[in-house]
Amino acid sequence: MVQTALEGITKAREQAAASSQRLAKGPVEAEDIVSLKLSEHAFKANAAVMGAAKRMQDRLLDIFA
């Protein structure tokens, strides 16, 4: 689960970087703004998955302790 979330974060970072470069070069296209926003949401979603995985791992350790 964590590995998948890390891959998602990496992909979101790459997508954000590409969109940002296109926006910086201009002209501003709506597609690039949407892509940047989608990468933001993807990053946040994958970070939430990592947080959930950490909480699940902590809970499992508590059960076995």
Distance bins in CASP14 RR format, pairs under 12 A and 6 or more apart:
PFRMAT RR
TARGET T0000
AUTHOR 0000-0000-0000
RMODE 2
METHOD distances of the structure
MODEL  1
1 7 0 0 0 0 0 1 0 0 0 0 0
1 8 0 0 0 0 0 1 0 0 0 0 0
1 46 0 0 0 0 0 1 0 0 0 0 0
1 48 0 0 0 0 0 1 0 0 0 0 0
1 49 1 0 0 1 0 0 0 0 0 0 0
1 50 0 0 0 0 1 0 0 0 0 0 0
1 51 0 0 0 0 1 0 0 0 0 0 0
1 52 0 0 0 0 1 0 0 0 0 0 0
1 53 1 0 1 0 0 0 0 0 0 0 0
1 54 0 0 0 0 0 1 0 0 0 0 0
1 55 0 0 0 0 0 1 0 0 0 0 0
1 56 0 0 0 0 1 0 0 0 0 0 0
1 57 0 0 0 0 1 0 0 0 0 0 0
2 8 0 0 0 0 0 1 0 0 0 0 0
2 9 0 0 0 0 0 1 0 0 0 0 0
2 46 0 0 0 0 1 0 0 0 0 0 0
2 47 0 0 0 0 0 1 0 0 0 0 0
2 49 0 0 0 0 1 0 0 0 0 0 0
2 50 1 0 1 0 0 0 0 0 0 0 0
2 51 0 0 0 0 1 0 0 0 0 0 0
2 52 0 0 0 0 1 0 0 0 0 0 0
2 53 1 0 1 0 0 0 0 0 0 0 0
2 54 0 0 0 0 1 0 0 0 0 0 0
2 56 0 0 0 0 0 1 0 0 0 0 0
2 57 0 0 0 0 1 0 0 0 0 0 0
3 9 0 0 0 0 0 1 0 0 0 0 0
3 10 0 0 0 0 0 1 0 0 0 0 0
3 46 0 0 0 0 0 1 0 0 0 0 0
3 49 0 0 0 0 0 1 0 0 0 0 0
3 50 0 0 0 0 0 1 0 0 0 0 0
3 53 0 0 0 0 1 0 0 0 0 0 0
4 10 0 0 0 0 0 1 0 0 0 0 0
4 11 0 0 0 0 0 1 0 0 0 0 0
4 45 0 0 0 0 0 1 0 0 0 0 0
4 46 0 0 0 0 1 0 0 0 0 0 0
4 49 1 0 0 1 0 0 0 0 0 0 0
4 50 0 0 0 0 1 0 0 0 0 0 0
4 53 0 0 0 0 1 0 0 0 0 0 0
5 11 0 0 0 0 0 1 0 0 0 0 0
5 12 0 0 0 0 0 1 0 0 0 0 0
5 42 0 0 0 0 0 1 0 0 0 0 0
5 43 0 0 0 0 0 1 0 0 0 0 0
5 44 0 0 0 0 0 1 0 0 0 0 0
5 45 0 0 0 0 1 0 0 0 0 0 0
5 46 1 0 1 0 0 0 0 0 0 0 0
5 47 1 0 0 1 0 0 0 0 0 0 0
5 48 0 0 0 0 1 0 0 0 0 0 0
5 49 1 0 1 0 0 0 0 0 0 0 0
5 50 1 0 1 0 0 0 0 0 0 0 0
5 51 0 0 0 0 1 0 0 0 0 0 0
5 52 0 0 0 0 1 0 0 0 0 0 0
5 53 1 0 0 1 0 0 0 0 0 0 0
5 54 0 0 0 0 0 1 0 0 0 0 0
6 12 0 0 0 0 0 1 0 0 0 0 0
6 13 0 0 0 0 0 1 0 0 0 0 0
6 43 0 0 0 0 0 1 0 0 0 0 0
6 46 1 0 0 1 0 0 0 0 0 0 0
6 47 0 0 0 0 0 1 0 0 0 0 0
6 49 0 0 0 0 1 0 0 0 0 0 0
6 50 1 0 0 1 0 0 0 0 0 0 0
6 51 0 0 0 0 0 1 0 0 0 0 0
6 53 0 0 0 0 0 1 0 0 0 0 0
7 13 0 0 0 0 0 1 0 0 0 0 0
7 14 0 0 0 0 0 1 0 0 0 0 0
7 42 0 0 0 0 0 1 0 0 0 0 0
7 46 0 0 0 0 1 0 0 0 0 0 0
7 49 0 0 0 0 0 1 0 0 0 0 0
7 50 0 0 0 0 0 1 0 0 0 0 0
8 14 0 0 0 0 1 0 0 0 0 0 0
8 15 0 0 0 0 1 0 0 0 0 0 0
8 16 0 0 0 0 0 1 0 0 0 0 0
8 39 0 0 0 0 1 0 0 0 0 0 0
8 41 0 0 0 0 0 1 0 0 0 0 0
8 42 1 0 0 1 0 0 0 0 0 0 0
8 43 0 0 0 0 1 0 0 0 0 0 0
8 44 0 0 0 0 0 1 0 0 0 0 0
8 45 0 0 0 0 1 0 0 0 0 0 0
8 46 1 0 1 0 0 0 0 0 0 0 0
8 47 0 0 0 0 1 0 0 0 0 0 0
8 48 0 0 0 0 0 1 0 0 0 0 0
8 49 0 0 0 0 1 0 0 0 0 0 0
8 50 0 0 0 0 1 0 0 0 0 0 0
9 15 0 0 0 0 0 1 0 0 0 0 0
9 16 0 0 0 0 0 1 0 0 0 0 0
9 39 0 0 0 0 0 1 0 0 0 0 0
9 40 0 0 0 0 0 1 0 0 0 0 0
9 42 0 0 0 0 1 0 0 0 0 0 0
9 43 1 0 1 0 0 0 0 0 0 0 0
9 44 0 0 0 0 1 0 0 0 0 0 0
9 45 0 0 0 0 1 0 0 0 0 0 0
9 46 1 0 1 0 0 0 0 0 0 0 0
9 47 1 0 0 1 0 0 0 0 0 0 0
9 48 0 0 0 0 0 1 0 0 0 0 0
9 49 0 0 0 0 1 0 0 0 0 0 0
9 50 1 0 0 1 0 0 0 0 0 0 0
9 51 0 0 0 0 0 1 0 0 0 0 0
10 16 0 0 0 0 0 1 0 0 0 0 0
10 17 0 0 0 0 0 1 0 0 0 0 0
10 39 0 0 0 0 0 1 0 0 0 0 0
10 42 0 0 0 0 0 1 0 0 0 0 0
10 43 0 0 0 0 1 0 0 0 0 0 0
10 46 0 0 0 0 1 0 0 0 0 0 0
11 17 0 0 0 0 0 1 0 0 0 0 0
11 18 0 0 0 0 0 1 0 0 0 0 0
11 38 0 0 0 0 0 1 0 0 0 0 0
11 39 0 0 0 0 1 0 0 0 0 0 0
11 42 1 0 0 1 0 0 0 0 0 0 0
11 43 0 0 0 0 1 0 0 0 0 0 0
11 45 0 0 0 0 0 1 0 0 0 0 0
11 46 0 0 0 0 1 0 0 0 0 0 0
12 18 0 0 0 0 0 1 0 0 0 0 0
12 19 0 0 0 0 0 1 0 0 0 0 0
12 35 0 0 0 0 0 1 0 0 0 0 0
12 36 0 0 0 0 0 1 0 0 0 0 0
12 37 0 0 0 0 0 1 0 0 0 0 0
12 38 0 0 0 0 1 0 0 0 0 0 0
12 39 1 0 1 0 0 0 0 0 0 0 0
12 40 1 0 0 1 0 0 0 0 0 0 0
12 41 0 0 0 0 1 0 0 0 0 0 0
12 42 1 1 0 0 0 0 0 0 0 0 0
12 43 1 0 1 0 0 0 0 0 0 0 0
12 44 0 0 0 0 1 0 0 0 0 0 0
12 45 0 0 0 0 1 0 0 0 0 0 0
12 46 1 0 0 1 0 0 0 0 0 0 0
12 47 0 0 0 0 1 0 0 0 0 0 0
12 49 0 0 0 0 0 1 0 0 0 0 0
13 19 0 0 0 0 0 1 0 0 0 0 0
13 20 0 0 0 0 0 1 0 0 0 0 0
13 36 0 0 0 0 0 1 0 0 0 0 0
13 39 1 0 0 1 0 0 0 0 0 0 0
13 40 0 0 0 0 0 1 0 0 0 0 0
13 42 0 0 0 0 1 0 0 0 0 0 0
13 43 1 0 0 1 0 0 0 0 0 0 0
13 46 0 0 0 0 0 1 0 0 0 0 0
13 47 0 0 0 0 0 1 0 0 0 0 0
14 20 0 0 0 0 0 1 0 0 0 0 0
14 21 0 0 0 0 0 1 0 0 0 0 0
14 35 0 0 0 0 0 1 0 0 0 0 0
14 39 0 0 0 0 1 0 0 0 0 0 0
14 42 0 0 0 0 0 1 0 0 0 0 0
14 43 0 0 0 0 0 1 0 0 0 0 0
15 21 0 0 0 0 0 1 0 0 0 0 0
15 22 0 0 0 0 0 1 0 0 0 0 0
15 32 0 0 0 0 0 1 0 0 0 0 0
15 34 0 0 0 0 0 1 0 0 0 0 0
15 35 1 0 0 1 0 0 0 0 0 0 0
15 36 0 0 0 0 1 0 0 0 0 0 0
15 37 0 0 0 0 0 1 0 0 0 0 0
15 38 1 0 0 1 0 0 0 0 0 0 0
15 39 1 0 1 0 0 0 0 0 0 0 0
15 40 0 0 0 0 1 0 0 0 0 0 0
15 41 0 0 0 0 0 1 0 0 0 0 0
15 42 1 0 0 1 0 0 0 0 0 0 0
15 43 0 0 0 0 1 0 0 0 0 0 0
15 46 0 0 0 0 0 1 0 0 0 0 0
16 22 0 0 0 0 0 1 0 0 0 0 0
16 23 0 0 0 0 0 1 0 0 0 0 0
16 32 0 0 0 0 0 1 0 0 0 0 0
16 33 0 0 0 0 0 1 0 0 0 0 0
16 35 0 0 0 0 1 0 0 0 0 0 0
16 36 1 0 1 0 0 0 0 0 0 0 0
16 37 0 0 0 0 1 0 0 0 0 0 0
16 38 0 0 0 0 1 0 0 0 0 0 0
16 39 1 1 0 0 0 0 0 0 0 0 0
16 40 1 0 0 1 0 0 0 0 0 0 0
16 41 0 0 0 0 0 1 0 0 0 0 0
16 42 0 0 0 0 1 0 0 0 0 0 0
16 43 1 0 0 1 0 0 0 0 0 0 0
16 44 0 0 0 0 0 1 0 0 0 0 0
17 23 0 0 0 0 0 1 0 0 0 0 0
17 24 0 0 0 0 0 1 0 0 0 0 0
17 32 0 0 0 0 0 1 0 0 0 0 0
17 35 0 0 0 0 0 1 0 0 0 0 0
17 36 0 0 0 0 1 0 0 0 0 0 0
17 39 0 0 0 0 1 0 0 0 0 0 0
17 43 0 0 0 0 0 1 0 0 0 0 0
18 24 0 0 0 0 0 1 0 0 0 0 0
18 25 0 0 0 0 0 1 0 0 0 0 0
18 31 0 0 0 0 0 1 0 0 0 0 0
18 32 0 0 0 0 1 0 0 0 0 0 0
18 35 1 0 0 1 0 0 0 0 0 0 0
18 36 0 0 0 0 1 0 0 0 0 0 0
18 38 0 0 0 0 0 1 0 0 0 0 0
18 39 0 0 0 0 1 0 0 0 0 0 0
19 25 0 0 0 0 0 1 0 0 0 0 0
19 26 0 0 0 0 0 1 0 0 0 0 0
19 28 0 0 0 0 0 1 0 0 0 0 0
19 29 0 0 0 0 1 0 0 0 0 0 0
19 30 0 0 0 0 0 1 0 0 0 0 0
19 31 0 0 0 0 1 0 0 0 0 0 0
19 32 1 0 1 0 0 0 0 0 0 0 0
19 33 1 0 0 1 0 0 0 0 0 0 0
19 34 0 0 0 0 1 0 0 0 0 0 0
19 35 1 0 1 0 0 0 0 0 0 0 0
19 36 1 0 1 0 0 0 0 0 0 0 0
19 37 0 0 0 0 1 0 0 0 0 0 0
19 38 0 0 0 0 1 0 0 0 0 0 0
19 39 1 0 0 1 0 0 0 0 0 0 0
19 40 0 0 0 0 1 0 0 0 0 0 0
19 42 0 0 0 0 0 1 0 0 0 0 0
20 26 0 0 0 0 0 1 0 0 0 0 0
20 28 0 0 0 0 0 1 0 0 0 0 0
20 32 0 0 0 0 1 0 0 0 0 0 0
20 33 0 0 0 0 0 1 0 0 0 0 0
20 35 0 0 0 0 1 0 0 0 0 0 0
20 36 1 0 0 1 0 0 0 0 0 0 0
20 37 0 0 0 0 0 1 0 0 0 0 0
20 39 0 0 0 0 1 0 0 0 0 0 0
20 40 0 0 0 0 0 1 0 0 0 0 0
21 32 0 0 0 0 1 0 0 0 0 0 0
21 35 0 0 0 0 0 1 0 0 0 0 0
21 36 0 0 0 0 0 1 0 0 0 0 0
22 28 0 0 0 0 1 0 0 0 0 0 0
22 29 1 0 0 1 0 0 0 0 0 0 0
22 30 0 0 0 0 0 1 0 0 0 0 0
22 31 0 0 0 0 1 0 0 0 0 0 0
22 32 1 0 1 0 0 0 0 0 0 0 0
22 33 0 0 0 0 1 0 0 0 0 0 0
22 34 0 0 0 0 0 1 0 0 0 0 0
22 35 0 0 0 0 1 0 0 0 0 0 0
22 36 0 0 0 0 1 0 0 0 0 0 0
23 29 1 0 0 1 0 0 0 0 0 0 0
23 30 0 0 0 0 0 1 0 0 0 0 0
23 31 0 0 0 0 0 1 0 0 0 0 0
23 32 1 0 1 0 0 0 0 0 0 0 0
23 33 1 0 0 1 0 0 0 0 0 0 0
23 34 0 0 0 0 0 1 0 0 0 0 0
23 35 0 0 0 0 1 0 0 0 0 0 0
23 36 1 0 0 1 0 0 0 0 0 0 0
23 37 0 0 0 0 0 1 0 0 0 0 0
24 32 0 0 0 0 1 0 0 0 0 0 0
24 36 0 0 0 0 0 1 0 0 0 0 0
25 32 0 0 0 0 1 0 0 0 0 0 0
26 32 0 0 0 0 1 0 0 0 0 0 0
26 33 0 0 0 0 0 1 0 0 0 0 0
27 33 0 0 0 0 0 1 0 0 0 0 0
28 34 0 0 0 0 0 1 0 0 0 0 0
28 36 0 0 0 0 0 1 0 0 0 0 0
29 35 0 0 0 0 1 0 0 0 0 0 0
29 36 0 0 0 0 0 1 0 0 0 0 0
30 36 0 0 0 0 0 1 0 0 0 0 0
30 37 0 0 0 0 0 1 0 0 0 0 0
31 37 0 0 0 0 0 1 0 0 0 0 0
31 38 0 0 0 0 0 1 0 0 0 0 0
32 38 0 0 0 0 0 1 0 0 0 0 0
32 39 0 0 0 0 0 1 0 0 0 0 0
33 39 0 0 0 0 0 1 0 0 0 0 0
33 40 0 0 0 0 0 1 0 0 0 0 0
34 40 0 0 0 0 0 1 0 0 0 0 0
34 41 0 0 0 0 0 1 0 0 0 0 0
35 41 0 0 0 0 0 1 0 0 0 0 0
35 42 0 0 0 0 0 1 0 0 0 0 0
36 42 0 0 0 0 0 1 0 0 0 0 0
36 43 0 0 0 0 0 1 0 0 0 0 0
37 43 0 0 0 0 0 1 0 0 0 0 0
37 44 0 0 0 0 0 1 0 0 0 0 0
38 44 0 0 0 0 0 1 0 0 0 0 0
38 45 0 0 0 0 0 1 0 0 0 0 0
39 45 0 0 0 0 0 1 0 0 0 0 0
39 46 0 0 0 0 0 1 0 0 0 0 0
40 46 0 0 0 0 0 1 0 0 0 0 0
40 47 0 0 0 0 0 1 0 0 0 0 0
41 47 0 0 0 0 0 1 0 0 0 0 0
41 48 0 0 0 0 0 1 0 0 0 0 0
42 48 0 0 0 0 0 1 0 0 0 0 0
42 49 0 0 0 0 0 1 0 0 0 0 0
43 49 0 0 0 0 0 1 0 0 0 0 0
43 50 0 0 0 0 0 1 0 0 0 0 0
44 50 0 0 0 0 0 1 0 0 0 0 0
44 51 0 0 0 0 0 1 0 0 0 0 0
45 51 0 0 0 0 0 1 0 0 0 0 0
45 52 0 0 0 0 0 1 0 0 0 0 0
46 52 0 0 0 0 0 1 0 0 0 0 0
46 53 0 0 0 0 0 1 0 0 0 0 0
47 53 0 0 0 0 0 1 0 0 0 0 0
47 54 0 0 0 0 0 1 0 0 0 0 0
48 54 0 0 0 0 0 1 0 0 0 0 0
48 55 0 0 0 0 0 1 0 0 0 0 0
49 55 0 0 0 0 0 1 0 0 0 0 0
49 56 0 0 0 0 0 1 0 0 0 0 0
50 56 0 0 0 0 0 1 0 0 0 0 0
50 57 0 0 0 0 0 1 0 0 0 0 0
51 57 0 0 0 0 1 0 0 0 0 0 0
51 58 0 0 0 0 1 0 0 0 0 0 0
51 59 0 0 0 0 0 1 0 0 0 0 0
52 58 0 0 0 0 0 1 0 0 0 0 0
52 59 0 0 0 0 0 1 0 0 0 0 0
53 59 0 0 0 0 0 1 0 0 0 0 0
53 60 0 0 0 0 0 1 0 0 0 0 0
54 60 0 0 0 0 0 1 0 0 0 0 0
54 61 0 0 0 0 0 1 0 0 0 0 0
55 61 0 0 0 0 0 1 0 0 0 0 0
55 62 0 0 0 0 0 1 0 0 0 0 0
56 62 0 0 0 0 0 1 0 0 0 0 0
56 63 0 0 0 0 0 1 0 0 0 0 0
57 63 0 0 0 0 0 1 0 0 0 0 0
57 64 0 0 0 0 0 1 0 0 0 0 0
58 64 0 0 0 0 0 1 0 0 0 0 0
58 65 0 0 0 0 0 1 0 0 0 0 0
59 65 0 0 0 0 0 1 0 0 0 0 0
END
